[in-house]
Amino acid sequence: MQFSRTAFAVATCCLACLTPAAVSAAAFEGQIDMAMTEGRQTFNVSYQTKAGHMRIAMPVPGMGETAALVDFEAGKIMTLIPPMKAYMEIPFDVTMDEATDRAASAGELKNTGETTEILGYTCTKYIYEEDQGPVEIWATDQLGQFMAMPKGNPMQGGGAVKTGWESAIKGNFFPMRLVALTKRGKERMRWEVTAVKPMSIPDSAFAPPAGYKPFDMGAMMQGLGGFGG
């Protein structure tokens, strides 16, 4: 049961903020390592990008490394499921008008004018006001456009919808450090880039390994009796 939920979470980790601008924004080629902390849990994520392709991977206990492979030109995401040597494929199709409307209704990333250097990259501080409290973001324009994790479960209707700072991203904007606070100033979430590694990424990194077969999401849901089981 836990395996299915984890696989689905990784499968949908890029859906919400995919826009046509993202294809041209990915000028950086290499790997970016991030540590994401929420509550008592910290997740180490590797983020690889190359000319219209992206791979987001994270270690999952009992599963090895699970990854989401994004092909912007083909308009699809493939999620690897190592224990089954299988992958799930999810299409996406976001028009320019839809992306523009989404960004317009998302709110404003307020530029504070403050700058600092993080891992050799000049970063500007932005503030975004969420219902739960402010989000402080130190972002650089040198690493392309960040693709964020969606809130909610797109299997429950309406798709994976972003209503926070992630939907307000326009153009080259990559958070190097993010701290989300409550209205009382208590930290509720943090993530930081721990390493930026410019390197040549082989095309094979963005395709399922040899021997992996397509996985039937409908069959999995029937076998597990849905996510509520």
Secondary structure as GFF3:
##gff-version 3
##sequence-region A 1 229
A	DSSP	alpha_helix	2	11	.	.	.	ID=ss1
A	DSSP	alpha_helix	20	25	.	.	.	ID=ss2
A	DSSP	beta_strand	30	38	.	.	.	ID=ss3
A	DSSP	beta_strand	41	50	.	.	.	ID=ss4
A	DSSP	beta_strand	53	60	.	.	.	ID=ss5
A	DSSP	beta_strand	64	71	.	.	.	ID=ss6
A	DSSP	beta_strand	76	81	.	.	.	ID=ss7
A	DSSP	three_ten_helix	82	84	.	.	.	ID=ss8
A	DSSP	beta_strand	86	91	.	.	.	ID=ss9
A	DSSP	alpha_helix	96	104	.	.	.	ID=ss10
A	DSSP	beta_strand	110	118	.	.	.	ID=ss11
A	DSSP	beta_strand	121	130	.	.	.	ID=ss12
A	DSSP	beta_strand	133	140	.	.	.	ID=ss13
A	DSSP	three_ten_helix	154	156	.	.	.	ID=ss14
A	DSSP	three_ten_helix	165	168	.	.	.	ID=ss15
A	DSSP	beta_strand	174	181	.	.	.	ID=ss16
A	DSSP	beta_strand	187	198	.	.	.	ID=ss17
A	DSSP	three_ten_helix	203	206	.	.	.	ID=ss18
A	DSSP	beta_strand	213	214	.	.	.	ID=ss19
A	DSSP	alpha_helix	217	224	.	.	.	ID=ss20
###
